Amino acid sequence: MNYNQKPANQTCCSQSATTNGLDVTTEMEVGRTDFYIGLTLAVSSSAFIGGSFILKKKGLLRLASKGSMRAGQGGYAYLKEWLWWAGLISMGAGEAANFAAYAFAPATLVTPLGALSVLVSAILSSYFLNERLNVHGKIGCLLCIMGSTVMVIHAPQEEEVASLTAMAEKLKDPGFIVFAVCVVGSSLVLIFAVAPRFGQKNVLVYILICSVIGSLSVSCVKGLGIGIKELFAGTAVLKEPLFWSLVICLIICVSVQISYLNKALDIYNTSLVTPIYYVFFTTSVMACSAILFKEWLSMTTDGIVGTISGFLTIILGIFLLHAFKDITFNWDSLPFYLRKGPQGFPWGNQPYVAVPTLDTQSEDEIKLSRDGGSKGGWATHQRAS
């Protein structure tokens, strides 16, 4: 009898455990690969979109130098300018990359990284459009990079939804249904009751409409991205009613967003609209993602704190980049005691004088009293006078 031979059931259990371990490892590797693919697509999307603004602006400036009718005057000469078309193609590539990023990475990561497009646009405009980037802008760019890095490090790397079937189950969640009803109800109130009265007086009205509707549009984009990913894998998703429902919902949401965002940009300054819209839109998307995809449940406490900290850092960077971009800041703006004089010292040619201390003051008083005693009446006369 061979005592080294394992029982059949023990062998099967060990093989099953090994197989399950391999499956878990494989799923983790696939999830990590998808995360990096989504991260790369999100960053490249920001680069394409940020560069598209520079290309379009460069093309419009060339037309203005030639004396053609400008777009603001109702002209369409930019349709003949190849730089403008290059900018349009770049923006299309960026939006396509952003659309694909939602299929691979969590929305909590993809949406905040949209701030990098503002960063790319600001840096490129300082080099190619001679738009000066002041100290506040440079600090804002640095904060955007730091905040984005922190968010990438702490973002959830595992995707909760990998198919339209799982997406359908998520959409049936009572928490998301309540959230969607609140979004639609508040949007209708803002559109029909608040916007006609206060839309042209308060910048938050139109931006709130765009932001809360945008949370649903991003969810639709993520669902469609997952569906297209399944379509390339050979799944017949075009027969699924959910796929076309998401398409219709996305068209409605994007139409409302574009309409009210254009109204906000037409009435208010772009430097005011852009940072406020980014903050409210990203916050709405992160809230919707937390409720629908439950991405935050798999995160540790330090991961949640890191993600929120990174997001707040990006907000601060965007604020500095836009709020103070028209302020001229140079060394003459510094306080007097921080300016450097000709000799390299903050106080210029002023001689160094030690700050008096209590001990020095007491010694001076003792010396004064001694001098007064020796000089007699003259010192007394001076004190009396």
C-alpha positions as CSV (number, residue, x, y, z in Angstrom):
1,M,0.0,0.0,0.0
2,N,1.3,3.4,-1.0
3,Y,1.0,5.8,2.0
4,N,2.2,8.7,0.0
5,Q,-0.8,8.6,-2.3
6,K,-3.4,11.3,-1.5
7,P,-7.1,10.6,-1.3
8,A,-9.1,11.5,-4.4
9,N,-11.2,14.1,-2.7
10,Q,-8.1,15.8,-1.1
11,T,-6.5,15.9,-4.5
12,C,-9.6,17.5,-6.1
13,C,-9.8,20.1,-3.3
14,S,-6.2,21.0,-3.6
15,Q,-6.6,21.4,-7.4
16,S,-9.7,23.4,-6.9
17,A,-8.0,25.7,-4.4
18,T,-5.1,26.1,-6.8
19,T,-7.5,26.9,-9.7
20,N,-9.4,29.4,-7.6
21,G,-6.1,31.0,-6.5
22,L,-5.0,31.3,-10.2
23,D,-8.4,32.8,-11.1
24,V,-8.2,35.4,-8.4
25,T,-4.7,36.3,-9.4
26,T,-5.7,36.5,-13.1
27,E,-8.6,38.7,-12.3
28,M,-6.4,41.0,-10.2
29,E,-3.9,41.2,-13.1
30,V,-6.7,42.0,-15.6
31,G,-8.2,44.6,-13.3
32,R,-4.8,46.2,-12.8
33,T,-4.2,46.2,-16.6
34,D,-7.6,47.8,-17.2
35,F,-6.8,50.4,-14.5
36,Y,-3.6,51.5,-16.3
37,I,-5.3,51.5,-19.7
38,G,-8.0,53.7,-18.4
39,L,-5.4,56.0,-16.7
40,T,-3.5,56.3,-19.9
41,L,-6.6,57.1,-21.9
42,A,-7.7,59.7,-19.4
43,V,-4.3,61.5,-19.4
44,S,-4.0,61.3,-23.2
45,S,-7.6,62.7,-23.4
46,S,-6.6,65.7,-21.4
47,A,-3.5,66.2,-23.5
48,F,-5.5,66.1,-26.8
49,I,-8.3,68.4,-25.5
50,G,-5.9,70.9,-23.9
51,G,-3.9,71.0,-27.2
52,S,-7.0,71.4,-29.3
53,F,-7.8,74.8,-27.8
54,I,-4.3,76.0,-28.7
55,L,-4.6,74.8,-32.3
56,K,-8.0,76.4,-32.7
57,K,-6.8,79.7,-31.2
58,K,-3.7,79.7,-33.4
59,G,-5.8,79.1,-36.5
60,L,-8.2,81.9,-35.6
61,L,-5.3,84.3,-35.0
62,R,-3.8,83.5,-38.4
63,L,-7.2,84.3,-40.0
64,A,-7.4,87.6,-38.1
65,S,-3.9,88.5,-39.3
66,K,-5.0,87.9,-42.9
67,G,-8.0,90.3,-42.5
68,S,-10.6,87.6,-42.8
69,M,-14.0,88.0,-41.1
70,R,-13.6,86.6,-37.6
71,A,-15.9,84.0,-36.0
72,G,-17.2,86.4,-33.4
73,Q,-18.4,88.6,-36.3
74,G,-20.3,85.7,-37.9
75,G,-17.6,84.6,-40.3
76,Y,-16.8,81.0,-41.3
77,A,-13.4,81.5,-42.8
78,Y,-12.0,79.2,-40.1
79,L,-13.4,76.2,-42.1
80,K,-10.6,76.8,-44.6
81,E,-7.9,76.9,-42.0
82,W,-6.0,73.6,-41.5
83,L,-4.9,74.5,-37.9
84,W,-8.5,74.9,-36.9
85,W,-9.4,71.5,-38.3
86,A,-6.3,70.0,-36.6
87,G,-7.7,71.4,-33.3
88,L,-11.1,69.9,-34.0
89,I,-9.6,66.5,-34.8
90,S,-7.6,66.7,-31.6
91,M,-10.6,67.5,-29.6
92,G,-12.5,64.6,-31.2
93,A,-9.6,62.3,-30.3
94,G,-9.6,63.5,-26.8
95,E,-13.3,63.0,-26.3
96,A,-13.1,59.5,-27.8
97,A,-10.2,58.7,-25.4
98,N,-12.2,60.0,-22.5
99,F,-15.2,58.0,-23.5
100,A,-13.1,54.8,-23.7
101,A,-11.4,55.6,-20.4
102,Y,-14.7,55.1,-18.5
103,A,-14.9,51.5,-19.8
104,F,-11.6,50.6,-18.1
105,A,-11.1,52.9,-15.1
106,P,-13.5,54.1,-12.3
107,A,-15.3,57.3,-12.8
108,T,-13.8,58.5,-9.5
109,L,-10.4,58.6,-11.3
110,V,-11.3,59.6,-14.9
111,T,-13.5,62.6,-14.2
112,P,-11.2,64.6,-11.9
113,L,-8.3,64.0,-14.3
114,G,-10.2,66.3,-16.7
115,A,-8.5,69.2,-14.9
116,L,-5.3,68.2,-16.7
117,S,-6.7,69.6,-19.9
118,V,-6.9,73.1,-18.3
119,L,-3.3,72.6,-17.1
120,V,-2.1,71.6,-20.6
121,S,-4.0,74.5,-22.2
122,A,-2.5,77.0,-19.8
123,I,1.1,75.8,-20.2
124,L,0.9,75.6,-24.0
125,S,-0.7,79.0,-24.3
126,S,2.2,80.5,-22.4
127,Y,4.6,79.1,-25.0
128,F,2.7,79.3,-28.3
129,L,0.2,82.2,-27.7
130,N,2.4,84.5,-25.6
131,E,-0.1,84.5,-22.9
132,R,1.9,85.1,-19.7
133,L,1.5,82.7,-16.9
134,N,1.9,84.5,-13.6
135,V,3.1,83.1,-10.3
136,H,-0.4,82.2,-9.2
137,G,-0.9,80.3,-12.4
138,K,2.4,78.4,-12.0
139,I,1.5,77.5,-8.5
140,G,-2.0,76.4,-9.7
141,C,-0.4,74.1,-12.3
142,L,1.9,72.6,-9.7
143,L,-1.1,71.9,-7.4
144,C,-3.1,70.3,-10.2
145,I,-0.2,67.9,-10.9
146,M,0.2,67.1,-7.3
147,G,-3.5,66.6,-6.7
148,S,-3.9,64.4,-9.8
149,T,-0.9,62.3,-8.6
150,V,-2.5,61.8,-5.2
151,M,-5.8,60.8,-6.8
152,V,-4.1,58.3,-9.1
153,I,-2.3,56.7,-6.1
154,H,-5.4,56.4,-3.9
155,A,-8.1,55.8,-6.6
156,P,-9.9,52.4,-6.5
157,Q,-8.2,50.0,-9.0
158,E,-10.9,47.3,-9.2
159,E,-13.9,47.8,-11.4
160,E,-17.2,46.8,-9.9
161,V,-19.1,46.6,-13.2
162,A,-17.8,44.6,-16.1
163,S,-20.9,43.9,-18.2
164,L,-24.3,45.4,-19.1
165,T,-26.0,42.7,-17.1
166,A,-24.1,43.9,-14.0
167,M,-24.9,47.5,-15.0
168,A,-28.6,46.6,-15.1
169,E,-28.4,45.2,-11.6
170,K,-26.7,48.4,-10.4
171,L,-29.4,50.6,-11.9
172,K,-32.1,48.7,-10.0
173,D,-30.4,49.6,-6.7
174,P,-32.9,51.6,-4.5
175,G,-30.2,54.1,-3.5
176,F,-29.4,55.0,-7.1
177,I,-33.2,55.2,-8.0
178,V,-33.6,57.7,-5.2
179,F,-30.5,59.7,-6.4
180,A,-31.8,59.7,-10.0
181,V,-35.2,60.9,-9.0
182,C,-33.7,63.7,-6.9
183,V,-31.4,64.7,-9.8
184,V,-34.3,64.8,-12.3
185,G,-36.6,66.6,-9.9
186,S,-34.1,69.2,-8.9
187,S,-33.1,69.8,-12.5
188,L,-36.8,70.3,-13.5
189,V,-37.2,72.8,-10.7
190,L,-34.1,74.7,-11.7
191,I,-35.0,74.7,-15.4
192,F,-38.6,75.8,-15.1
193,A,-38.8,77.7,-11.8
194,V,-35.4,79.1,-10.9
195,A,-33.6,79.7,-14.2
196,P,-36.1,82.1,-15.8
197,R,-35.9,84.3,-12.7
198,F,-32.4,84.1,-11.4
199,G,-30.4,82.5,-14.3
200,Q,-29.0,85.8,-15.6
201,K,-28.3,87.1,-12.1
202,N,-26.6,84.2,-10.4
203,V,-23.9,82.1,-12.1
204,L,-24.7,79.0,-10.0
205,V,-28.1,78.4,-11.5
206,Y,-27.0,77.3,-15.0
207,I,-23.9,75.6,-13.7
208,L,-25.9,73.5,-11.2
209,I,-28.2,72.3,-14.0
210,C,-25.2,71.2,-16.1
211,S,-23.5,69.6,-13.1
212,V,-26.4,67.5,-11.8
213,I,-27.4,66.4,-15.3
214,G,-23.7,65.6,-16.0
215,S,-23.6,63.0,-13.3
216,L,-26.2,61.0,-15.1
217,S,-24.5,61.5,-18.5
218,V,-21.3,60.2,-17.2
219,S,-23.1,57.1,-15.9
220,C,-24.6,56.6,-19.3
221,V,-21.1,57.0,-20.9
222,K,-19.7,54.4,-18.6
223,G,-22.5,52.0,-19.4
224,L,-22.1,52.5,-23.1
225,G,-18.3,52.1,-22.8
226,I,-18.8,48.8,-21.1
227,G,-21.3,47.7,-23.8
228,I,-19.0,48.6,-26.6
229,K,-16.2,46.8,-24.8
230,E,-18.4,43.7,-24.7
231,L,-19.4,44.2,-28.4
232,F,-15.8,44.0,-29.5
233,A,-15.5,40.8,-27.3
234,G,-18.3,39.2,-29.4
235,T,-21.3,39.7,-27.1
236,A,-24.5,40.8,-28.9
237,V,-25.2,43.9,-26.9
238,L,-27.0,45.7,-29.7
239,K,-30.0,43.5,-28.9
240,E,-30.1,44.6,-25.3
241,P,-32.8,47.3,-24.6
242,L,-30.5,48.8,-21.9
243,F,-27.9,49.7,-24.5
244,W,-30.3,51.8,-26.5
245,S,-31.9,53.3,-23.4
246,L,-28.5,54.5,-22.3
247,V,-27.9,56.0,-25.8
248,I,-31.2,58.0,-25.6
249,C,-30.6,59.1,-22.1
250,L,-27.1,60.2,-23.0
251,I,-28.3,62.3,-26.0
252,I,-30.9,64.0,-23.7
253,C,-28.5,64.8,-20.9
254,V,-25.7,66.1,-23.2
255,S,-28.2,68.3,-25.1
256,V,-29.3,69.9,-21.8
257,Q,-25.7,70.3,-20.6
258,I,-24.6,72.0,-23.9
259,S,-27.5,74.3,-23.9
260,Y,-27.1,75.6,-20.3
261,L,-23.3,75.7,-20.4
262,N,-23.5,77.9,-23.5
263,K,-25.9,80.2,-21.7
264,A,-23.5,80.4,-18.7
265,L,-20.6,81.2,-21.0
266,D,-22.5,83.8,-22.9
267,I,-23.5,85.7,-19.8
268,Y,-20.6,85.2,-17.4
269,N,-16.8,85.4,-17.7
270,T,-15.1,82.2,-18.7
271,S,-12.6,82.5,-15.9
272,L,-15.5,82.4,-13.5
273,V,-17.6,79.6,-15.2
274,T,-14.8,77.1,-15.8
275,P,-13.5,76.5,-12.2
276,I,-17.0,76.6,-10.7
277,Y,-18.3,74.1,-13.3
278,Y,-15.4,71.8,-12.8
279,V,-16.0,71.7,-9.0
280,F,-19.7,71.1,-9.1
281,F,-19.6,68.7,-12.1
282,T,-16.8,66.6,-10.6
283,T,-18.5,66.5,-7.2
284,S,-21.8,65.4,-8.7
285,V,-20.0,62.7,-10.8
286,M,-18.1,61.4,-7.7
287,A,-21.3,61.3,-5.7
288,C,-23.2,59.4,-8.4
289,S,-20.3,57.0,-8.8
290,A,-20.2,56.3,-5.1
291,I,-23.9,55.5,-5.1
292,L,-24.2,53.6,-8.3
293,F,-20.9,51.6,-8.6
294,K,-20.1,51.4,-4.8
295,E,-16.4,52.2,-5.6
296,W,-15.8,53.7,-2.3
297,L,-16.8,50.6,-0.3
298,S,-13.7,48.7,-1.5
299,M,-11.4,51.6,-0.5
300,T,-9.6,51.9,2.8
301,T,-9.8,54.9,5.0
302,D,-6.5,56.3,3.9
303,G,-7.5,55.8,0.3
304,I,-10.7,57.8,0.8
305,V,-8.8,60.6,2.6
306,G,-6.2,60.6,-0.1
307,T,-8.8,60.8,-2.9
308,I,-10.6,63.6,-1.3
309,S,-7.4,65.5,-0.5
310,G,-6.2,65.1,-4.1
311,F,-9.5,66.4,-5.4
312,L,-9.4,69.4,-3.1
313,T,-5.8,70.1,-4.1
314,I,-6.9,70.1,-7.8
315,I,-9.8,72.5,-6.9
316,L,-7.3,74.9,-5.3
317,G,-5.0,74.7,-8.3
318,I,-7.8,75.4,-10.7
319,F,-8.9,78.4,-8.6
320,L,-5.4,79.9,-8.5
321,L,-5.0,79.3,-12.3
322,H,-8.2,81.1,-13.2
323,A,-9.0,83.6,-10.5
324,F,-5.7,85.5,-10.6
325,K,-4.7,85.0,-14.3
326,D,-5.3,88.7,-15.1
327,I,-3.3,90.0,-12.1
328,T,0.2,91.3,-12.8
329,F,2.5,89.9,-10.1
330,N,6.1,90.9,-9.9
331,W,8.8,91.6,-7.3
332,D,7.6,95.1,-6.8
333,S,4.3,93.7,-5.5
334,L,6.1,92.1,-2.6
335,P,6.2,93.7,0.8
336,F,9.0,96.2,1.4
337,Y,10.9,94.0,3.8
338,L,11.0,91.1,1.3
339,R,12.5,93.1,-1.6
340,K,16.2,92.8,-2.2
341,G,18.3,95.9,-2.5
342,P,21.4,96.5,-4.7
343,Q,23.7,94.6,-2.3
344,G,21.5,91.6,-2.2
345,F,20.1,92.3,1.2
346,P,16.3,92.6,1.8
347,W,16.9,96.0,3.5
348,G,19.1,97.5,0.7
349,N,21.7,100.0,2.0
350,Q,20.3,100.3,5.5
351,P,22.9,99.5,8.2
352,Y,22.4,96.6,10.5
353,V,21.0,97.6,13.9
354,A,20.5,95.1,16.6
355,V,17.0,94.9,18.1
356,P,17.1,96.1,21.7
357,T,16.4,93.5,24.4
358,L,15.2,93.8,28.0
359,D,18.8,93.3,29.2
360,T,20.1,96.0,27.0
361,Q,17.4,98.4,28.1
362,S,18.1,97.7,31.8
363,E,21.8,98.4,31.3
364,D,21.0,101.7,29.5
365,E,18.8,102.7,32.4
366,I,21.6,102.0,34.9
367,K,24.1,103.9,32.9
368,L,21.7,106.8,32.6
369,S,21.1,106.9,36.4
370,R,24.8,106.9,37.0
371,D,25.4,109.7,34.5
372,G,22.6,111.7,36.2
373,G,24.1,111.3,39.6
374,S,27.5,112.4,38.5
375,K,26.2,115.5,36.6
376,G,24.0,116.5,39.5
377,G,21.7,119.4,38.9
378,W,22.0,119.5,35.1
379,A,20.5,116.0,34.8
380,T,17.8,116.9,37.3
381,H,17.0,119.9,35.4
382,Q,16.8,117.9,32.1
383,R,14.4,115.4,33.7
384,A,12.2,118.1,35.1
385,S,12.0,119.8,31.8
